[in-house]
Amino acid sequence: MRRRSATSESGHTRILAYPPYPEALDVPCYDNHTHLEIEDGEEDERLSLDEHLDAAAAAGVKGVVQVGNDVPSSRWSARIAATNGRVLAAVALHPNVVPELAAAGTLDEAIAEIDRLAAEPRVRAIGETGLDYFRTPEKADQLLQVGAFERHIELAKRHGIAMQIHDRDAHDDVISTLKRVAAPERTVFHCFSGDADMARIAADEGWYLSFAGTVTFKNAASLREALSATPLDRILVETDAPFLTPVPFRGRPNAPYLIPVTLRAMAEHLDVPVDELSAQVAANTEAVYGSWDLSGAEPAAASTQRDSA
């Protein structure tokens, strides 16, 4: 892949080409959280849905959880999962879109659509939902997020599916909300960003922690301490693609085929054989979401065009 660069809004140089393919995992694993509807990188080097999934399979990543952030991306996620044996879906309203929907008077309508999508057999999680006080500092908007978070929790419990949490600069309120209203049986912190103490709290509650490429960053010592504090049977791994690309490819587009890079870094830090960690994480992922086979898929063909999301 050609090496092209651009300057981001923060002034850092980004390489627009996808990173080279890593050595494949001998024991296959899953990508707990990805956004394949979001295209990144140089236009003539972008990967189609099938190319993403084929590259992932070649790297030992046998399935992905495709995650919605709003109604259009949730519909797209549910649609591609319906007939694709390598994809399961999560559907939700990201906390940062909640104030916008409330202001437009369409929040109830949007949550009703998430409720409808959550009933589809290959939608296995409500996510990503939660709280984000980094991009939403206004107290009134934070309260709207809390209300929507509680409604998403109720959906996950009523449909009997998992929940993926987005938590940014809101650790205490996320935990207090989960305890106040009772978390779903299978609760996952997507792109976990807390410290070791928070990891222990989560483990005590039986929650799962999903680690992204951020665990490889040089300045993420506290996150690696959290990884060490997490029981092996509560660990998941994700890309959050196209974001959070692991070192040494930070700044380039991320994709599910790069899961081996993050997983190997995690195994090295934990001093656990890669095959052992991959097998455990795969088992954990199936415990949260169930099987990836197509036995519950709908028979109708599903469009995979991103522009229909």
N, C-alpha and C positions, 0 to 999 in steps of 0.2 A: 504494500500500500504506500502511495506517495506521501511524503511528509510535507504538509502545508501548515501554515500557522496564521493566527489572527490575534489581535489584541482584544481582551475582554473588557467589560465596563470597569472592572477593578484595576485595569492596567497590566494584568498578567498576560503573558503570551500563552495562547492555546494552540495545540497541534490539532488540526481538524481531521486528520486521518485516523481510522481505527487502529488500535495497537496490534502488534503481531499476535498470532495464535499461540497460546501457551501449551505446554505439555499436557496431554489429556490426563484426567483422573482415571486411575485403574478401577476404583470403586465409584460408581456414578452417584451424583448428588442432585440437588434441585436449587433453583434460584427462587428464594422466598418472596421477592418483591421486585418487579420490573415494570417499566412504562414503555412498551414497544410501540405505542401510538405516537410517541414523541420522536420526531426525526432529528438527528444531530449530525454534525460533521459536514464535510464537503458534499455538495449535492450529487455529484457523479460517483461518490463512493458510499452513499447511504445503502443500508441493507434492507431488503424487503423482509416481511414477517417470516417467510419460509427460510430465507437466508440466515436470519437471526437464529431460528430454531435448529437449522441444520448445523450451523457453526457451534451452537451450544451442545448439541448431541455429540458432535465429533470431539468436543472437549470433555465429555463425560458429565454433561449437565442434561439429565433426561427429561426435565420438565420445568416449567416456570409458573409462577403466580403473577398474572397480568392484572395490574391494579388501577382502578378508576379513581379520579379526583373530582369529578363533577358528573352531571347527567350524561353528556355526550361520550366522555371517555369510559364511563361505566357501561353504557349500552354497547360500545365497541368491544370492551373487554368480555362482556357476557356473550356477545355474538361470536367472537373468534374462538372462545372456549367451547362453544356448543358442539362443534364438530372436529376439534383439533385435539388429539390425544396427548399432546405435549403441553397443553395450556389449561390451567384452571383460572377462574376469575375471582376478583374481589371488587366490590362496588361500594361507593360512598361519596359523600361530599367532603372534600378537604376543608379543614377548619378555616383556611384563609378565604374560601369562597362563600362561607356562611354569611358574613355581614353583607356581602354584595347581594346575595339572594334575598336576605331579609329586607334590605333597602328597596329591592325591586318588588317586594310582595309575593315572591315565588318560592320561598323556602319550604312551605308546607307541600306544595306541588312537587318540588324536587325530592323531598324525603319520601313522598308517596311513590315516586318512580323508583327510587332505590329499594323500597319495600317490595315492589313488583318484581324487580330484577333479582332480588335476593332469593326468590322462590325457584329460580331456574336451577336445574340439577347440577350444573357444573360451575355455578357460583358458590364458592365454598367459604367466603369470608365477607364481612363488612369491613371495608377499609379503602383508602386510609382515612381514618377519622381520629379526632383527638383535639389537642389544643396547641396553638402556635402563638406565643406571646412575643416572638421576635419580630414578626412582620405585622402583628396586630397589637400594638401597645395600648390602644384606647380601651379603658375599662368597660365601657358599654359594649364594645364589640367582643371583648373577651367573655362577657356574660352570655352573649349570643352563642359563642362557640361552646361554652359549657352546656347550654341547653340543647344544642344540636348533638353534642357528644353523648349526652344522656339518651337522646332519642335513638341514636345509632346503636348504643349498647343494648337498648330494648329490642331493636330489630335483630341483632345477632342472637340474642337469647331466644326470641320467639321463633326464629327460623332454625335454631339449633346448629348454627355455623360459627366459625371462628371470627375473631376480630383483629384487625391490624391497626395499631395505634401510631399516629404521628404525634410526637411530643418534642416541641422545641421551646426551650426556656420556660417550661411549664411543669416541671417534674412534680412538684408538690401538689398542684391542683389536679394533675392527671391521676396520681395515686389516690388522693382523697376522694375524687369522683368515683373511681373504680371501687373503692371500699364502701362508699356511701350507698351506691345503687346496686352493688354486687356485680363484679365483672363476669363476662361470659366464661364458660368452662375452659375454653381454649382462647387465651388472650396473648397476643404477640406484640411486643414493642418493635416496630419496624425501625431500622437504622438506629439502634439503641445508642443513646448519647449521654447516659447517666454515668455515675461513678460506681465504685465497688460497693458502697453502702446501699445504693439504690438497687444494684444487681442482687444483693442478698435479700432485700425486701421482696423483689419480684420472685426470686426463687422460693421464698417462704410462702408466697401466695400461689405458687404453681404456674406462674406466667412464663412465657417464652421470650427470649431476647434474641433478636436477629441482628447480626453484625454485618456491616457493609464495608466498602473499601476504606472508609475513614479509620478503621482499626489498624491500617497499615501506615497511616500518616505519621511523620516524625514527631509532631506535637501532640500525639494522642496517647501519651503514657497512661493517663487516667482511664482511658477507654480499654486499654490492654489489661489494666488492673481489674476492671469490671469483668472482662472476659475470663480472667483467672478465677474470679469469685463466682462464676456461673457454673452450676452443675452441668456436666456434659449432656445430660438428657433434657436440658432446657435451651440448648444452643441451636440457632438457625443461621443461615448465611444468605446474603442477598447482594444484588448489584445496585438497586435503585437506578438502573440504567434509564437514560443515558448519563446520569450524574454520578459523582463520587467514585470515579475511576481509581483503582488502587495503585499505590506506588509499585513499580517505577513509571507508571503511565498516567499519573495524575495530570489533569488538564486536557486529556484527550477524551473522545467519546467513550462511554462505557457500554457494555453489552453482556448478555448472559454468558457468552463463551469465556468471559474473564473470571468467572467464579473460581476456577482453580488457583488463580493468583492470590486471591483473598484467603481461600481455604488453606493453602499451604503456609501462608504467613501466620494464620491462626494456629495451625498445628505446630509450627516451629515455636511460637511463643508458649504454647501449652506443654511443649515437649511430649506430644502425642503423635504416633505414626499417622501420616496423612490418610492412609486407607482406613484406619480405625475411626478417625474423626469424620471422614466422609460417610462411612456406613452409619455412624451414630446420628449425624445431622440428617441424612436421608430418612432414617427411621423416625426421627423427631418430626420432620416435615410431613410425613405420611400420617403420623399420629394427630397432627393438627388439621390437615385438609382431607385426608382420605386418599383414595386411589386416583391416579391420573388416567386410568383406562377409559375407554369410550362407552362403557356399559350404560352410563347415564346421559349420553349425548343425544341431542335432538337430531332427527333424521334429515331435516332441511339443511341445504347448503348455507354456509355463513359467509358473507362478504368480508374480505380482509382489507378493504381499502381504507387507509387512514383518514382520507378526506371525508369519509362518511361518519367519522366518530362524532 
